[in-house]
Amino acid sequence: MTVALMWEAKAAPGLGGELLEWARAHARELTPEPLRHELLRAPEDRVLVITWWNGAYDADVPELPAPPPALLARPAHRWRFESLAADSTADSTADSTADGAARPLSYGPQSTDVSSEG
């Protein structure tokens, strides 16, 4: 079984780059290392880190620490999810509607670090 941890924070005004670098550095320092991690950003200087771990939903796995309060517009949010299935291609994955009809799911880029423009 795999558990995914999501950590999201909004930077204080003008500190989005600093929060992004703080999150990048701390995600790389997690010990033991996660199976995988992704670093994402969004408008309004929001930063998201997702880490995947072998283990049950309630597994004891490392989490990102709290950033320095001066970097934040509000406290970071944390969520924990249990993986139900994995599929690397959107074409072979479908979801069901209420009447049982299949509906394809769409996924974003599969990059592990989408924080830089390009």
N, C-alpha and C positions, 0 to 999 in steps of 0.2 A: 504494500500500500504506500501511497505517496501523499504527503501533506505539503501544502503550499502556504507560505506566510506572505501577506501583503502588508506593506508599510507605506503610508502616504502622509506627506507633510506639505504645508504651504509656507513659503518663505516670507520673511518680513520684507516690506517694500525695498526694492533695490538689491536684495540679497539672494536672488534665485540662483545665480552662478555659484555662490559660496555654498548654499545648501546642496546643490547638485554634486559638487566636489566632495563635500562632507559625506554624503550618502554613498558615492562611488567608493571612496576610501574605506569606509566602514563595512560595506558589503564585501569587499575583497579580503577583509581581515577576519571574517567569521571563521571560528574554529570549533568543530571541524568544518571543512568546506561543504557548502550545499551541493546537491547534485547539479544544480543549475541556478543562475540568478539573472534577472533582467533589471535594468535601470531605465526608467522612462520619465519623460517630463510632459507637462501640459501647460496650457495658457495660465496666466496668473501665478507664475512661478511655483507650480505644484510639482512635486517629485514623488515618484512611485518606485518602490523596490519590491520585487517578487522573488522569493527564494523557494526552491523545491527540495524536499528532504525525504529519505526513506523513513517510513514510520507511520504509525497510526495517527489519527486526528489529534490525540492528546499527547503525542510524543514530546519529550523534553529536547527541544532543539534550540540552538542559539538564535537570538533575535537582535536586530539593530538596537543600539542603545538610544536613549533620548538625545537629540541634538542640543547644542547650547541654546538656551532660551532666546538669546539675542538674534539667532538665525530664523526664528519662527514667528509667523503671524498668528498661529494657534498651535496647540499641542498636536503631535503626530497621531494619526489614526492607525490602528492595527486590526487585521482580520486574519483568520485561519480558515483554510479550506481543505477538504479531503478530495483527492483526485478520484474520479469515477471511471475515466477512460482517457486514453491518449491517442491522438491521431495527428500526423504531421501534414496531412493534406486536406484542405477544405472540401475538395470535390468528393472525397469518399466519406464525409461525415454528414449526417442528416439529423434533424430534430423532427419530432412529431407534433403536429397541430392537434387541437382538441378532437378533431374527427379522425385522427390516426394517419392523415396524409403526411408524407415526408416533406420536409422543408430543409434545403441546404443551409448550413451555417457558414458564416464568413469569418475569417480570421485576419488580423493585421499582420504586419511583417514579422518574421520569425527571428529577428535580430536580438542579440543578447544585450546590446547597449544602443539605444536609439536616442541618446541624449544630444548628439551633435547633428547639426543640419548638414545636408549634403545630398 
